[in-house]
């Protein structure tokens, strides 16, 4: 009998048929990867296997203990009454209302098996984070915690949605070894992955396209037949120049000037005497391992961290703490990050998400203005996302959400563009087109860029300077 069997089923999403006449089977002992372009249906199929989507059909076979690990956690406060908001991780008082890593895992649902609390703390390298509040974790650390929580349930089938996204080079290598241990313990896995990052333990690959399983292959056959085909989309240069001219960037000398910056939470030093000067028009890469302090450093620049006032920081030629408001900083900054993606509310239309960038709010808390309609439409046209304008943000794929958050960052043509892992969840073609767009923007304006990526090939060619963080120090 198959381990999992969907015979000629229909999968629905919000009462709309997404997959039709789908047949998908997994045998005992097989480990599968789902690949395909963004929007091809990988996450929807994963959610259907997890029982989170309506499946219409008969003779369905599915294991009982199935656990899905999603890229978006939903951490709650200690009273379990509310979710956290975006800036909360940088406020010490707010962090006290969050569980620590140990507390979070101790309250997690557990099933008897190999993966005990001690085992996951050690094997996922969470022991040194045991007393850290969950909302203070980096993107990569959060992913390890969510995987640990899933393993405590000792599932028969573990579903991982883009598990390698946001991990640094060493963490990706560690994950591959961990996945081998997980499968060796008797747990079967199905993951979504890009074509170039298939873990060694994967035995079979399903290629999806337009919510159809186009092909299923043994992993060695898939790797042998893999041909990288990416085509660069034609960028409307005239439209882009029109958008860049809409709100010309004023002149500055120092976009950022930090001297001897120290950030501490209790006895834990996050940034250790960091100096960083960024002049207008410069394009920087910010790199470092997961937990090195990158997000904290960026939070000082985009106005999200109250400890900025206790440090010697100049932003846009003005020293912090001289009467400027957070909103004056934010109006000069366009920002995209994994945390923004994680916390951005899903109850706005996609076009309203873009318009919210004009006001630097997480959602549009006012009526859309007719005067902004053409500007929004032009950015959607440039990025090729106009088809989703009236769709709720929560109902589009992760890659489309990130494209709208990029448009939100760009709409006001800010002097400083901070792009923190902006291409997470995008397919190869989308990443190449994104890089081309950023290169073109930087070569046709005096915008200043800070770009964060764990993938060297994703960093635009316009980037000529680099700051590396290691355990909170600039090296």
VOGU-3710 file (C-alpha; in Angstrom, 3 decimals, decimal comma):
1> xxxxxxxxxx> 0,000/0,000/0,000  1,348/3,491/-0,817  2,532/5,758/1,998  0,547/8,644/0,470  -1,863/8,486/-2,457  -3,986/11,202/-4,090  -5,860/9,441/-6,942  -7,391/11,888/-9,430  -8,279/14,501/-6,798  -9,247/18,171/-6,867
11> xxxxxxxxxx> -7,594/20,596/-4,440  -9,485/23,755/-3,569  -8,271/27,071/-2,186  -11,001/29,412/-0,893  -13,652/27,395/-2,773  -11,727/27,717/-6,036  -10,344/24,587/-7,692  -6,570/24,971/-7,927  -5,410/21,448/-8,804  -7,773/19,293/-10,874
21> xxxxxxxxxx> -7,400/15,625/-11,834  -4,250/15,407/-9,715  -2,682/12,025/-9,105  0,291/12,008/-6,756  1,767/8,998/-4,960  4,610/8,529/-2,471  5,871/5,047/-1,587  7,230/4,003/1,790  10,813/5,203/2,249  10,758/7,869/-0,493
31> xxxxxxxxxx> 11,854/11,474/0,113  10,380/14,030/-2,286  11,139/17,556/-3,460  8,566/19,756/-5,210  10,121/22,174/-7,700  8,769/24,649/-10,213  8,419/28,348/-10,872  6,858/30,693/-8,334  3,089/30,313/-8,360  3,260/26,790/-9,799
41> xxxxxxxxxx> 1,383/25,338/-6,804  4,183/23,894/-4,655  3,001/25,397/-1,368  -0,648/24,625/-2,120  0,173/20,950/-2,716  2,225/20,860/0,482  -0,698/22,372/2,423  -3,082/19,843/0,883  -0,857/16,975/2,002  -0,896/18,550/5,488
51> xxxxxxxxxx> -4,701/18,620/5,481  -4,894/22,410/5,317  -6,630/22,523/1,906  -9,909/20,932/0,865  -9,321/17,766/-1,183  -12,174/16,262/-3,181  -11,754/12,626/-4,157  -12,025/9,041/-2,985  -9,567/6,357/-1,887  -7,163/8,974/-0,517
61> xxxxxxxxxx> -4,326/7,550/1,579  -2,454/9,851/3,931  -0,405/9,137/7,083  -1,971/10,278/10,350  0,954/12,170/11,873  1,833/14,841/9,298  3,554/18,098/10,277  4,039/21,159/8,051  6,770/23,719/8,793  5,858/27,044/7,196
71> xxxxxxxxxx> 8,210/30,013/6,581  5,843/32,275/8,550  5,744/31,634/12,313  2,916/32,985/14,470  4,563/33,653/17,821  2,241/34,903/20,563  2,832/36,713/23,849  3,048/34,917/27,193  -0,688/35,294/27,785  -1,322/33,735/24,351
81> xxxxxxxxxx> -3,627/36,645/23,512  -1,895/38,526/20,712  0,640/38,176/17,938  3,807/40,238/17,900  4,320/43,210/15,614  7,267/43,981/13,381  9,381/46,363/15,531  8,737/44,484/18,781  11,893/42,354/18,568  14,029/45,492/19,061
91> xxxxxxxxxx> 12,204/46,753/22,192  13,561/45,242/25,405  10,366/45,757/27,416  8,209/44,125/24,750  10,585/41,170/24,468  9,932/40,355/28,129  6,405/39,357/27,074  7,800/36,650/24,788  8,684/33,047/25,528  12,297/31,972/25,454
101> xxxxxxxxxx> 13,405/29,221/23,091  13,317/26,656/25,913  9,875/27,781/27,110  8,540/27,656/23,564  9,777/24,105/23,008  8,699/22,915/26,466  5,102/23,927/25,693  5,150/22,420/22,185  3,049/19,352/21,403  5,192/16,225/21,717
111> xxxxxxxxxx> 4,890/12,628/20,508  7,057/9,843/21,898  10,000/8,982/19,675  13,658/9,646/18,925  13,342/13,429/18,768  13,212/14,526/22,416  13,673/18,063/23,770  17,313/17,425/24,657  17,898/15,846/21,265  16,485/18,750/19,227
121> xxxxxxxxxx> 18,246/21,385/21,356  21,564/19,677/20,658  21,051/18,523/17,079  19,639/21,859/15,852  22,259/23,872/17,743  19,675/25,681/19,867  21,318/25,120/23,247  23,145/28,489/23,194  19,841/30,202/22,337  17,920/28,480/25,150
131> xxxxxxxxxx> 17,281/31,685/27,142  16,758/33,996/24,150  13,262/35,361/23,493  11,773/33,917/20,313  11,072/37,330/18,755  14,764/38,233/19,048  15,850/35,306/16,885  17,304/35,929/13,454  15,525/34,620/10,384  17,781/31,547/10,230
141> xxxxxxxxxx> 17,518/30,891/13,982  13,719/31,080/13,788  13,721/28,435/11,070  15,761/26,087/13,259  13,334/26,621/16,137  10,278/25,845/13,994  11,937/22,679/12,692  12,766/21,648/16,264  9,122/22,163/17,249  8,028/19,953/14,346
151> xxxxxxxxxx> 10,502/17,187/15,205  9,212/16,995/18,784  6,003/15,612/17,263  8,051/12,775/15,722  5,891/12,841/12,583  5,549/10,074/10,040  5,712/12,720/7,314  7,514/16,063/7,651  6,631/18,815/5,159  9,115/21,681/4,753
161> xxxxxxxxxx> 8,238/24,769/2,704  11,440/26,366/1,331  13,572/25,149/4,257  16,867/26,469/2,846  15,636/30,025/2,314  17,375/32,552/4,570  20,164/30,205/5,682  23,824/31,154/5,374  26,309/28,868/3,595  27,318/26,905/6,709
171> xxxxxxxxxx> 23,707/26,591/7,879  22,687/25,175/4,494  25,410/22,521/4,752  24,340/21,749/8,328  20,713/21,459/7,221  21,577/18,872/4,582  23,257/16,711/7,225  20,341/17,227/9,598  17,842/16,202/6,928  19,831/13,005/6,384
181> xxxxxxxxxx> 19,551/12,293/10,134  15,814/13,011/10,071  15,156/10,596/7,218  17,462/7,997/8,794  15,268/8,137/11,912  12,319/6,879/9,851  10,612/10,203/9,108  9,737/10,761/5,461  10,008/14,274/4,039  8,484/16,357/1,269
191> xxxxxxxxxx> 10,097/19,748/0,700  9,742/22,622/-1,730  13,093/23,615/-3,186  14,819/25,409/-6,024  16,338/23,278/-8,756  19,941/23,975/-7,719  19,515/23,101/-4,030  18,280/19,546/-3,731  19,435/17,906/-0,478  21,343/14,650/-0,927
201> xxxxxxxxxx> 18,682/12,591/0,851  15,988/13,453/-1,726  15,092/10,378/-3,791  12,363/11,783/-6,075  11,396/15,112/-7,636  8,022/16,400/-8,820  8,150/19,285/-11,297  5,092/21,553/-11,023  3,793/24,082/-13,522  0,537/26,017/-13,366
211> xxxxxxxxxx> -0,866/23,787/-10,602  -0,130/20,610/-12,527  2,460/17,927/-11,805  4,213/17,960/-15,173  6,843/15,352/-14,398  8,020/13,006/-11,654  11,574/11,709/-11,694  14,070/9,868/-9,560  16,456/12,487/-8,158  19,534/11,283/-10,130
221> xxxxxxxxxx> 17,563/11,467/-13,395  16,323/14,955/-12,518  19,852/16,203/-11,817  21,179/14,658/-15,042  18,418/16,265/-17,117  18,622/19,643/-15,414  19,192/22,474/-17,862  19,307/25,990/-16,468  17,017/28,125/-18,597  16,490/31,691/-17,476
231> xxxxxxxxxx> 15,372/34,454/-19,769  15,821/38,090/-18,851  12,555/39,992/-19,107  12,548/43,174/-21,130  12,586/46,097/-18,714  10,624/49,158/-19,840  13,454/51,684/-19,509  11,257/54,666/-20,380  8,657/53,750/-17,776  11,352/53,187/-15,144
241> xxxxxxxxxx> 12,956/56,561/-15,862  9,537/58,216/-15,603  9,046/56,619/-12,189  12,530/57,610/-11,004  11,852/61,208/-12,078  8,519/61,301/-10,226  10,122/62,214/-6,893  13,766/63,279/-7,410  16,202/62,286/-4,653  17,575/65,306/-2,732
251> xxxxxxxxxx> 21,351/65,616/-2,210  23,041/64,353/0,960  26,645/63,809/1,977  26,237/61,106/4,614  23,405/58,644/4,202  24,769/56,738/7,211  27,634/57,596/9,545  27,986/55,320/12,587  30,808/55,597/15,093  31,589/52,997/17,769
261> xxxxxxxxxx> 28,022/51,656/17,875  27,238/49,211/20,687  23,884/47,440/21,102  23,224/45,301/24,157  20,233/43,444/25,544  20,962/42,633/29,173  24,451/41,131/29,251  24,278/40,064/25,588  26,197/42,248/23,116  24,594/42,202/19,655
271> xxxxxxxxxx> 26,719/44,892/17,972  30,238/45,427/19,269  31,838/48,830/18,476  30,752/49,007/14,833  31,799/51,871/12,520  30,092/52,335/9,156  30,035/55,282/6,764  27,841/55,260/3,654  27,993/58,162/1,207  25,188/59,039/-1,169
281> xxxxxxxxxx> 25,085/56,883/-4,289  27,175/54,047/-2,841  25,975/50,450/-3,182  26,873/48,143/-0,291  26,563/44,455/0,473  25,999/43,597/4,138  26,924/40,004/4,925  27,435/37,695/7,878  26,267/34,408/9,344  22,771/33,907/10,758
291> xxxxxxxxxx> 22,671/35,780/14,074  25,697/37,982/13,262  23,731/41,183/13,955  22,701/42,229/10,437  19,015/42,801/11,221  19,880/44,771/14,364  22,308/46,950/12,395  19,650/47,639/9,769  17,077/48,431/12,471  19,287/51,334/13,585
301> xxxxxxxxxx> 19,207/52,739/10,065  15,504/52,384/9,287  14,282/53,833/12,585  13,025/50,652/14,239  15,481/50,380/17,136  15,171/52,753/20,138  18,819/52,143/21,107  19,825/54,340/18,160  19,432/57,360/20,459  22,141/56,056/22,801
311> xxxxxxxxxx> 24,700/55,820/19,979  26,613/58,153/17,672  24,599/57,754/14,474  24,054/60,232/11,643  21,324/59,489/9,088  20,753/61,692/6,050  23,174/64,339/7,411  21,305/64,574/10,725  22,427/63,155/14,068  19,954/60,824/15,751
321> xxxxxxxxxx> 18,406/62,324/18,847  18,340/65,942/17,633  14,570/66,206/17,361  13,925/64,169/14,217  10,963/61,790/14,179  11,007/58,145/13,164  8,743/59,079/10,250  11,312/61,569/8,934  13,792/58,688/8,743  11,328/56,260/7,223
331> xxxxxxxxxx> 10,251/58,657/4,470  13,851/58,528/3,191  14,099/54,742/3,301  12,596/51,946/1,231  12,853/48,642/3,043  12,274/44,937/2,312  13,171/42,121/4,721  12,137/38,594/5,766  10,682/40,063/8,969  8,573/42,585/7,037
341> xxxxxxxxxx> 7,303/39,717/4,873  6,580/37,700/8,009  4,622/40,385/9,849  2,929/42,340/7,028  -0,882/42,097/7,409  -2,644/40,068/4,742  -6,028/41,801/4,808  -5,229/44,605/2,318  -5,518/44,428/-1,448  -2,152/44,132/-3,166
351> xxxxxxxxxx> -2,459/47,616/-4,704  -3,116/49,073/-1,244  0,047/47,352/0,013  2,019/49,392/-2,531  0,262/52,644/-1,595  1,052/52,069/2,090  4,700/52,635/1,164  3,916/56,318/0,633  2,994/56,562/4,320  5,434/53,968/5,756
361> xxxxxxxxxx> 2,641/52,060/7,475  2,053/48,296/7,621  -1,204/48,518/5,712  -3,227/51,391/4,255  -5,118/53,020/7,121  -6,883/55,574/4,929  -8,855/55,614/1,721  -6,776/55,130/-1,451  -6,111/58,463/-3,142  -7,040/58,829/-6,842
371> xxxxxxxxxx> -3,845/60,847/-7,464  -1,755/57,771/-6,562  -3,606/55,378/-8,850  -1,443/55,911/-11,958  1,792/55,749/-9,958  0,770/52,425/-8,395  -0,367/51,052/-11,758  2,961/51,994/-13,353  4,998/50,191/-10,694  2,807/47,103/-11,024
381> xxxxxxxxxx> 3,237/47,209/-14,804  7,014/47,563/-14,496  7,209/44,528/-12,198  4,632/42,501/-14,143  2,295/42,034/-11,165  -0,757/44,055/-12,237  -2,948/40,928/-12,453  -3,079/40,734/-8,641  -3,934/44,387/-7,937  -7,329/43,700/-6,353
391> xxxxxxxxxx> -6,432/40,353/-4,750  -5,989/40,187/-0,993  -2,303/40,146/-0,084  -2,685/36,901/1,881  -4,109/35,094/-1,161  -1,114/35,490/-3,505  2,063/33,390/-3,511  5,063/34,310/-1,399  7,037/35,423/-4,461  4,207/37,735/-5,564
401> xxxxxxxxxx> 3,942/39,120/-2,023  7,652/39,942/-2,100  7,251/41,694/-5,465  4,507/43,877/-4,003  6,632/44,655/-0,947  9,428/45,666/-3,328  7,036/47,990/-5,180  5,993/49,358/-1,770  9,656/50,141/-1,026  10,253/51,755/-4,421
411> xxxxxxxxxx> 7,080/53,812/-4,889  8,384/56,954/-3,156  11,801/56,742/-4,879  13,667/56,845/-1,546  17,244/58,108/-1,122  18,135/54,816/0,626  17,017/51,360/-0,459  17,564/48,533/2,059  16,974/45,106/0,520  17,383/42,320/3,075
421> xxxxxxxxxx> 17,127/38,892/1,391  14,640/40,361/-1,135  14,566/37,379/-3,510  13,638/34,700/-0,968  11,044/32,406/-2,525  11,613/33,638/-6,076  12,485/31,266/-8,898  15,680/31,568/-10,955  14,131/33,750/-13,645  12,520/36,106/-11,144
431> xxxxxxxxxx> 15,819/36,502/-9,274  17,696/37,379/-12,462  15,035/39,906/-13,479  15,065/41,414/-9,991  18,837/41,811/-10,092  18,582/43,463/-13,513  15,991/45,910/-12,157  18,135/46,916/-9,171  21,226/47,332/-11,371  19,242/49,578/-13,704
441> xxxxxxxxxx> 17,765/51,686/-10,889  21,178/52,224/-9,311  22,830/53,154/-12,611  20,092/55,657/-13,493  19,709/57,475/-10,173  21,670/58,563/-7,114  19,903/56,062/-4,865  22,010/54,473/-2,126  21,733/50,697/-1,710  22,288/48,253/1,151
451> xxxxxxxxxx> 21,831/44,674/-0,072  21,785/41,547/2,101  21,968/38,032/0,668  23,530/34,707/1,606  23,859/33,946/-2,127  26,757/35,680/-3,873  25,143/35,139/-7,280  22,094/37,180/-6,215  24,043/40,344/-5,355  23,671/42,968/-8,136
461> xxxxxxxxxx> 26,754/44,004/-10,088  26,224/47,626/-9,003  27,378/46,650/-5,490  31,009/47,731/-5,071  31,423/47,933/-1,274  31,009/45,372/1,489  30,605/45,214/5,267  30,973/41,813/6,941  29,654/41,145/10,450  30,894/38,283/12,597
471> xxxxx> 29,410/37,860/16,072  28,465/41,529/16,163  31,852/42,866/15,034  32,733/44,416/11,676  35,555/42,315/10,223
//
